[in-house]
């Protein structure tokens, strides 16, 4: 069979494995590495807080546009050429991002970097999978999964270290040597399958490509900017929501009637793929949502630095990396994907409830260790089984198309997760604060003693009694704010945990296909 000619052995397979991991981590690390450098960028480029957010948004939009096109583009140009070109685009625009002298120049380069980077995810997964014989493909998915799950965790501490010890352009420059090495390895070692058919220029679904870009680009903008701009109270958010809905409708119409669609939606008739795309969305929600919420809590409520907050997640990432090969072995031995996914979701629920229980305004670093180890176990049990479950009943070229769908849904799940969490926190924080303030009784002796203690503390620092009293009330208000914020973080943990718990019975009802051997010739 054609796909068998793509299987590699010995040193060639080892090199391709390293190449795939490098490209996966490069792309995903760049999603989060800039988060901790935004303050430095803002000062250096003379941008406002709202404007500098576009550095993240532009990259995310570029990513989510290109992922569903990856399968089709690989067919048009050959997988090796397309992969090498994507790495080159990512590397060149990384250099240009570091050299940017203005905000909007940086935003444009970040968008182009995202177009190059988005292709690396699905294509790395495909190349890695096809390089392994069928009986070891669960292990290939496990190796790929390490990059996907570990990548978001490495970004913040790496970005914090580089920003603190060098300057923000170097968070982009570190991509350049790795990118050059990856291009050379791709041209030397990656093979392209022979495609039965390529579209002539006149047959290319240009309208479908444009509608897809309009739909997912507008949707990503709404998700990234909605909370900052007060959602549907902002005319721009309303306009992009309408554009996204219209783009989605006409994209569906175009792809279902066109003879050679750029995205084959008919592959979603497969039940396992439909379930897999939904689970990939939920996985992205939990992965990126929890990676977002923990550093935010530790920095805003506990006063940690960005580097400290990022390093906190490293044990969790190492646990996930440790779990991936074990899960791959279990799948090879015939353990059903549904059982592993259900157990992973149950563990993630326990992790969330545990987090809900331990959060306080003064939680110690030690309290997080075993909590995050449990998160690492849960994530390790989710990625590989979800991917193999989604693709398990597909054949030939459908597998590559299915991989594109699961990749896009994981990215969108992360965007939805962060958008929902930030909105949920903004609303809940005000509710908790108002509730706490309503319960304060100025005649309560305990409260009076607390205010008096604050006042004496400020007088001891040299303030006059009247100024010290005002400062005491401000300190009390800050205490209320901190407590309301912690209660909000607790709610977020519980919310994410319940989402995963609800999914467990549905996962167990999914039809399995444990013994089916996937035909990988069309995975591209």
C-alpha positions in Angstrom: 0.0 0.0 0.0 1.1 3.5 -0.7 1.3 4.7 2.9 3.7 1.8 3.8 6.4 3.5 1.6 6.3 6.4 4.0 7.2 4.3 7.1 10.8 5.0 8.3 13.1 3.0 10.4 16.2 3.6 12.5 18.0 6.9 12.5 15.7 8.4 9.8 12.6 7.8 11.9 14.4 9.3 15.0 15.3 12.4 13.0 11.8 12.9 11.7 10.4 12.4 15.3 12.8 15.2 16.6 11.8 17.4 13.6 8.1 17.0 14.3 8.5 17.7 18.0 10.6 20.8 17.3 8.0 22.2 14.9 5.1 21.5 17.1 6.7 23.1 20.2 7.9 26.1 18.1 4.4 26.8 17.0 2.6 26.3 20.3 5.2 28.1 22.4 4.9 31.1 20.2 1.2 31.2 21.1 1.9 31.9 24.8 5.5 33.2 24.9 4.6 36.8 24.1 2.0 37.0 27.0 4.6 37.9 29.6 6.4 40.4 27.3 3.4 42.5 26.4 4.3 45.2 29.1 7.8 45.6 27.7 6.4 45.7 24.1 3.8 48.3 25.1 6.5 50.7 26.5 8.9 50.1 23.6 6.4 50.5 20.8 4.3 53.3 22.5 1.1 51.2 22.4 -2.0 51.1 24.7 -3.0 48.0 26.6 -5.8 47.4 24.1 -3.6 47.9 21.1 -0.8 45.6 22.3 -3.4 42.8 22.6 -3.4 42.6 18.8 0.0 41.0 19.0 -1.7 37.9 20.4 -4.9 38.2 18.4 -3.2 38.5 15.0 -1.2 35.3 15.6 -4.3 33.4 16.7 -6.3 34.5 13.7 -3.5 33.4 11.3 -3.3 30.1 13.0 -7.0 29.3 12.9 -7.4 30.3 9.3 -4.7 28.0 7.9 -5.3 24.9 10.0 -8.4 23.7 8.0 -6.7 24.4 4.7 -3.6 22.4 5.6 -4.8 19.1 4.1 -5.8 20.8 0.8 -2.5 22.8 0.5 -0.5 19.7 1.1 -2.2 18.1 -1.9 -1.5 21.1 -4.1 2.2 21.6 -3.4 3.3 18.3 -2.0 3.7 17.7 1.7 7.4 18.2 1.9 7.4 21.4 -0.1 4.4 22.8 1.8 5.9 21.9 5.2 9.3 23.4 4.4 7.6 26.6 3.0 5.5 26.9 6.2 8.6 26.6 8.4 10.4 29.2 6.2 7.4 31.6 6.5 7.3 31.1 10.3 11.1 31.7 10.6 11.3 34.7 8.3 8.4 36.5 10.0 9.8 35.6 13.4 12.9 37.6 12.4 10.7 40.5 11.1 8.7 40.5 14.3 11.9 40.9 16.4 12.9 43.8 14.0 9.6 45.6 14.2 9.7 49.3 15.0 6.0 50.0 15.2 3.0 48.3 16.7 1.0 47.6 13.5 4.1 46.5 11.7 4.5 43.9 14.4 0.8 42.9 14.2 1.0 42.3 10.5 4.2 40.2 10.9 2.6 38.2 13.7 -0.4 37.4 11.5 2.0 36.1 8.8 3.9 34.2 11.4 0.6 32.6 12.5 -0.2 31.6 8.9 3.2 29.7 8.7 2.9 28.3 12.2 -0.6 27.0 12.0 0.4 24.6 9.2 3.1 23.1 11.4 0.6 21.5 13.8 -1.4 19.2 11.6 1.4 18.5 9.1 3.8 17.6 12.0 1.2 15.2 13.3 0.7 13.6 9.8 4.4 13.2 9.0 5.1 11.7 12.4 2.2 9.3 12.2 3.1 8.0 8.7 6.7 7.5 9.7 5.7 4.8 12.2 4.2 1.4 11.2 0.6 0.9 12.1 1.2 -1.1 15.3 3.2 1.8 16.7 1.1 4.7 15.6 -0.5 5.2 19.0 3.1 5.9 20.2 3.6 8.4 17.4 0.4 10.2 18.5 1.8 10.2 22.1 5.0 11.8 21.0 3.2 14.4 19.0 0.9 15.0 22.0 3.8 15.8 24.2 4.5 18.9 22.1 0.9 20.0 22.0 0.4 19.7 25.7 3.8 20.8 26.9 4.2 23.7 24.5 1.6 26.1 26.2 3.3 25.5 29.5 6.9 26.3 28.3 5.9 29.6 26.8 5.3 31.8 29.9 8.5 30.8 31.8 10.6 31.0 28.7 9.2 34.3 27.7 9.6 35.7 31.2 13.3 34.6 31.4 14.1 36.0 28.0 12.3 39.3 28.7 13.9 39.7 32.2 17.5 38.8 31.0 17.6 40.1 27.4 14.8 42.0 25.6 11.5 41.2 24.0 12.8 40.8 20.4 14.7 37.7 21.5 11.5 35.8 22.1 11.2 35.8 18.3 14.9 35.5 17.4 15.2 32.1 19.3 13.0 30.6 16.5 15.5 31.4 13.8 18.2 28.8 14.3 15.6 26.1 15.1 13.6 27.1 12.0 16.7 26.8 9.7 17.6 23.4 11.1 14.0 22.3 10.6 13.9 23.4 7.0 17.1 21.5 6.2 15.9 18.4 7.9 12.5 18.6 6.1 14.1 18.8 2.7 16.5 16.0 3.4 14.2 13.5 5.3 10.5 14.2 4.7 8.7 12.3 1.9 5.6 13.4 0.0 3.0 10.8 -0.9 2.0 10.7 -4.5 -1.4 12.3 -4.8 -3.9 10.9 -7.3 -5.2 14.3 -8.3 -4.3 18.0 -8.0 -6.6 20.8 -8.9 -5.8 23.1 -11.8 -5.8 26.8 -11.1 -9.2 27.1 -12.6 -10.6 24.4 -10.3 -9.3 25.9 -7.0 -12.0 26.9 -4.6 -11.0 30.5 -4.2 -14.4 31.5 -2.9 -14.3 28.8 -0.3 -10.9 29.9 0.9 -12.1 33.5 1.1 -15.3 32.5 3.0 -13.3 30.3 5.4 -10.9 33.2 6.2 -13.8 35.6 6.7 -15.7 33.1 9.0 -12.9 31.9 11.3 -10.9 35.2 11.2 -14.0 37.2 12.3 -14.9 34.6 14.9 -11.4 34.6 16.4 -11.5 38.4 16.6 -14.8 38.3 18.5 -13.4 35.7 20.9 -10.1 37.6 21.5 -11.6 41.1 21.8 -15.1 40.5 23.1 -14.5 41.0 26.8 -12.1 43.9 26.3 -14.7 45.7 24.2 -17.8 44.8 26.3 -19.1 42.2 23.9 -22.4 43.2 22.1 -22.4 46.7 23.5 -19.7 47.4 21.0 -20.6 48.0 17.4 -17.4 46.5 16.0 -18.0 43.2 17.9 -21.6 43.1 16.6 -20.3 43.7 13.0 -17.7 41.0 13.2 -20.2 38.6 14.8 -22.7 39.2 11.9 -19.8 38.8 9.3 -18.7 35.6 11.0 -22.2 34.1 10.9 -22.7 35.1 7.3 -19.3 33.7 6.4 -20.1 30.4 8.1 -23.4 30.1 6.3 -22.0 30.8 2.9 -18.9 28.7 3.5 -21.1 25.7 4.3 -23.2 26.3 1.2 -20.2 26.7 -1.0 -18.3 23.6 0.3 -21.4 21.4 0.0 -22.2 22.3 -3.6 -18.7 22.8 -5.1 -17.2 19.9 -7.1 -13.8 20.1 -5.5 -14.2 21.9 -2.1 -11.2 23.2 -0.3 -12.6 21.6 2.9 -14.4 18.3 2.6 -17.3 18.8 5.1 -18.8 15.4 4.1 -16.1 13.7 6.2 -18.1 14.9 9.3 -20.7 12.3 8.4 -18.4 9.9 10.3 -19.8 9.6 13.9 -16.5 9.1 15.6 -15.0 12.1 13.9 -17.9 14.2 15.0 -17.4 13.1 18.6 -13.7 13.5 18.3 -14.0 17.1 17.1 -16.3 17.9 20.0 -13.9 16.3 22.5 -10.9 18.1 20.8 -12.8 21.4 21.4 -13.4 20.5 25.1 -9.7 19.4 25.4 -8.6 22.8 24.0 -11.0 24.5 26.4 -9.5 22.7 29.4 -5.9 22.8 28.3 -5.7 26.5 27.4 -8.2 27.6 30.0 -6.3 26.1 32.9 -3.0 27.2 31.5 -4.5 30.7 31.3 -6.1 30.8 34.8 -3.4 29.5 37.0 -0.7 32.1 36.1 -3.3 34.8 36.2 -4.3 33.8 39.8 -0.8 33.4 41.1 0.3 36.8 39.6 -2.8 38.9 40.4 -3.8 37.4 43.8 -0.5 36.0 45.2 1.9 38.6 43.7 4.2 36.2 41.9 6.4 37.2 38.9 5.6 35.9 35.4 8.6 33.6 35.6 7.5 32.1 38.9 4.0 31.6 37.6 5.2 29.9 34.5 7.6 27.6 36.3 4.8 26.4 38.5 3.3 24.6 35.5 6.5 22.7 34.6 5.8 19.7 36.9 2.4 19.3 35.3 3.9 19.4 31.8 6.6 16.8 32.7 3.9 14.5 34.2 2.0 14.8 30.9 5.1 14.0 28.9 5.8 11.0 31.2 2.2 9.7 30.7 2.1 10.0 26.9 4.2 6.9 26.0 2.4 4.9 28.7 -1.0 5.8 27.1 0.4 5.0 23.7 1.4 1.5 25.0 -2.0 0.9 26.5 -3.7 1.8 23.2 -1.3 -0.6 21.4 -2.4 -3.4 23.7 -6.1 -2.8 22.9 -7.4 -0.6 25.7 -10.4 1.2 24.4 -10.0 5.0 23.8 -13.3 5.7 25.4 -12.3 4.3 28.7 -9.0 6.3 28.8 -10.8 9.6 27.7 -13.5 9.1 30.4 -10.9 8.4 33.1 -8.9 11.4 32.0 -12.0 13.7 32.2 -12.8 12.3 35.6 -9.3 13.0 36.8 -9.6 16.5 35.4 -12.8 17.0 37.3 -11.0 15.9 40.6 -8.2 18.3 39.7 -10.7 21.1 39.3 -12.5 20.4 42.6 -9.2 20.1 44.4 -8.2 23.5 43.0 -11.6 24.9 44.1 -10.8 23.7 47.6 -7.3 25.1 48.1 -7.5 28.5 46.6 -7.2 31.4 49.1 -5.6 34.9 49.0 -2.5 33.3 50.5 -2.2 29.8 49.0 1.4 28.5 49.2 3.4 27.2 46.3 3.6 23.7 47.9 -0.2 23.4 47.8 -0.1 23.4 44.0 2.4 20.7 43.5 0.3 17.5 43.7 -2.7 19.4 42.3 -0.8 20.1 39.1 0.7 16.6 39.0 -2.9 15.3 38.9 -3.6 17.8 36.0 -0.6 16.3 34.2 -2.0 12.8 34.6 -5.4 13.9 33.3 -4.1 15.7 30.2 -1.8 12.8 29.4 -4.9 10.5 29.3 -6.9 12.8 27.1 -4.9 13.9 24.0 -3.8 10.6 22.4 -7.1 8.7 23.0 -9.2 11.6 21.7 -7.1 11.9 18.5 -7.1 8.1 17.8 -10.8 7.9 18.6 -11.6 10.7 16.1 -9.6 9.1 13.3 -10.3 5.4 14.1 -13.1 4.8 11.6 -11.7 7.0 8.7 -10.0 5.7 5.6 -7.4 7.1 3.2 -7.5 10.8 2.5 -10.3 11.3 5.0 -7.8 10.9 7.8 -5.9 14.0 6.9 -9.1 15.9 6.6 -10.2 14.7 9.9 -6.9 15.7 11.5 -7.4 19.2 10.2 -10.9 19.4 11.8 -9.6 18.2 15.2 -6.7 20.6 15.1 -8.9 23.5 14.3 -11.4 22.6 17.0 -8.7 22.3 19.6 -7.5 25.8 18.7 -11.0 27.2 18.7 -11.7 25.4 22.0 -8.8 27.2 23.6 -10.0 30.6 22.3 -13.6 29.9 23.4 -12.2 28.8 26.8 -10.2 32.0 27.4 -13.1 34.2 26.2 -15.7 32.5 28.3 -13.4 32.4 31.4 -12.5 36.1 31.1 -16.2 37.1 30.7 -17.3 34.8 33.5 -14.6 36.3 35.8 -15.6 39.9 35.0 -19.2 39.2 35.8 -18.6 36.9 38.9 -16.1 39.2 40.4 -18.6 42.1 40.6 -21.3 39.8 42.0 -19.0 38.5 44.8 -17.7 41.9 45.6 -21.2 43.4 46.0 -22.2 40.4 48.1 -19.2 40.7 50.4 -19.7 44.5 50.8 -23.4 44.0 51.6 -22.4 41.8 54.5 -20.0 44.3 56.1 -21.5 45.9 59.2 -19.7 49.0 60.3 -21.0 48.5 63.9 -19.5 45.0 64.1 -16.7 45.1 66.8 -14.5 42.7 64.8 -14.7 45.0 61.7 -14.0 48.1 63.8 -11.0 46.4 65.4 -9.7 45.5 61.9 -10.0 49.1 60.7 -8.4 50.3 63.9 -5.5 47.9 63.4 -5.0 49.1 59.8 -5.1 52.7 61.0 -2.5 52.2 63.7 -0.3 50.4 61.2 -0.4 53.4 58.8 0.2 55.9 61.7 3.3 53.9 62.6 4.5 54.5 59.0 4.2 58.3 59.6 0.7 59.1 58.4 -1.6 61.5 60.2 -4.6 59.9 61.9 -7.2 61.2 59.3 -5.0 60.1 56.3 -4.3 56.8 58.1 -8.1 56.2 58.5 -8.7 56.8 54.8 -5.9 54.4 54.0 -7.4 51.9 56.4 -10.7 51.9 54.5 -8.8 51.6 51.2 -6.9 48.6 52.7 -10.3 47.0 53.7 -11.7 47.6 50.2 -8.6 45.9 48.8 -9.1 42.9 51.1 -12.6 42.6 49.9 -11.5 42.8 46.2 -8.9 40.1 46.8 -11.4 37.8 48.5 -13.9 38.4 45.7 -11.2 37.6 43.1 -10.3 34.4 44.8 -13.9 33.4 45.0 -14.2 34.0 41.3 -11.1 31.8 40.5 -12.7 29.1 42.7 -15.9 29.4 40.5 -13.8 29.0 37.3 -12.2 25.8 38.6 -15.6 24.4 39.5 -17.1 25.4 36.2 -14.4 23.8 34.1 -14.5 20.6 36.3 -18.3 20.3 35.9 -17.9 20.7 32.1 -15.6 17.7 32.0 -17.7 15.6 34.4 -20.8 16.1 32.3 -18.9 14.7 29.2 -17.9 11.4 30.9 -21.2 9.4 30.3 -21.4 10.7 26.7 -17.8 9.5 26.0 -18.6 6.0 27.3 -21.5 5.7 24.9 -19.3 6.4 21.8 -19.0 3.5 19.4 -15.5 2.1 19.4 -13.5 0.6 16.6 -10.6 -0.9 18.6 -9.4 -3.5 16.0 -9.8 -1.4 12.8 -6.5 -0.7 11.1 -6.4 2.8 9.7 -5.3 3.3 6.1 -2.9 6.2 6.3 -2.2 6.9 2.7 -4.3 10.0 2.6 -3.1 11.5 5.9 -1.4 14.7 4.9 
